[in-house]
Amino acid sequence: MERGPPIVAGLLLFGGGVTVCRETGAGMADRETAESVLERGLFASRWLMAPMYLGLTVALLMLVVIFFRELIYYFPQMLSLSPEKTILVVLTLIDLTLAANLLLIVMFSGYESFVSKFDFDAGTDRPGWMGKVDFGGLKMKLIASIVAISAIHLLKRFMEIGDPTTPPPDEGHLFWLTVIHMSFVLSGVLMALMDWLQARSAK
């Protein structure tokens, strides 16, 4: 008869432990559910970038309109343009085309890298670099396009020196354009060097 209370106390203690375990398991389940909802919400937030890439199509349309505006403006003057002015016009059109290429790279590669893959099959019309450009490749394509645009812009300014129809450019302006262009070139070289070192260390 004296062993009764310890046995009852043990049962009560065991029962309390089961209750605590059940409560702990329920708390862990609630925490995992909240964590899952948070992670799904963060993962779905990437779609907030989709309207931004869609807005870049408007910028691409602006470049196309400006391209044809320049072409239509200078086309009637084709027979009266000097060689220097013709080169300036061609450089302007190339500059706009490179800017459009830059937009396409950002739109396609950025969307596939950060939002979602393109599910449709474009067949032979699909550009060869789509789906193959990672974030490092995207950076290099961007900096290469920026360097090319900067070089063309700088070349246009130097070409205007020999054009009698345009006022001579300021020497300080040309100096800073050169400095900015060399900064872009140096940035591209450093980025390529960092990617090469990272790829070498990963081997």
C-alpha positions, 0 to 999 in steps of 0.5 A: 500500500505504501508504493501506491503514491510513487506509482501514481506520481510517476504516472502523472509525471509520465503523462505530463511529459507526454503532454509537454512533448505533444505541445512541443511538437505542435509548436515546432509544426506551427513554426515550420508552417510559418517558416514555409509560408515566409520562404514561399512568399520571399520566393514569389517576390521575384515576380515583382521584377517582371513589370520592370523587365516589361517596362524595359520593352517601352525603353526599347521602343523609344530607342527604335523610334529615335533610331528611325527618327534620325534615319528619316532626318538624314536620309534626304540629306544623303547626297549633300552630307560630308564624309565626316558628317556621314561617319557621325550619323553612322556612329549615332545609329550604331550607338543606338543599336548597341544600346538596344542590344544592351537592353535585350541582354538585360531583359532576357538574361535578367528575366531568366536568371532572376524571375523564371525560365522561358517555357515556350520553344522558339525553335531556330529563332532563339538566340544562342546565348539565351539560357546559357548566360549566367550572372557572371556572363551577364556582367561581362556582356553588360560591361562590354556593351557599355565600353563599346557605347562609351567608345563610340560616344568618345569617337563621335566627340573626336570626329566633331573636331574636324567638322566645320559645321559643329563648334569645337568641343571643350578640351576639359569635356574631352578629357573627362570623357576619356577618363570615364571611358578608361574607367569603364575599360578598367572595370571590365578588365578587373571584372574579367580578372575576378571571374577568372580567379574565381573559376580557377579557385573553384577547380 
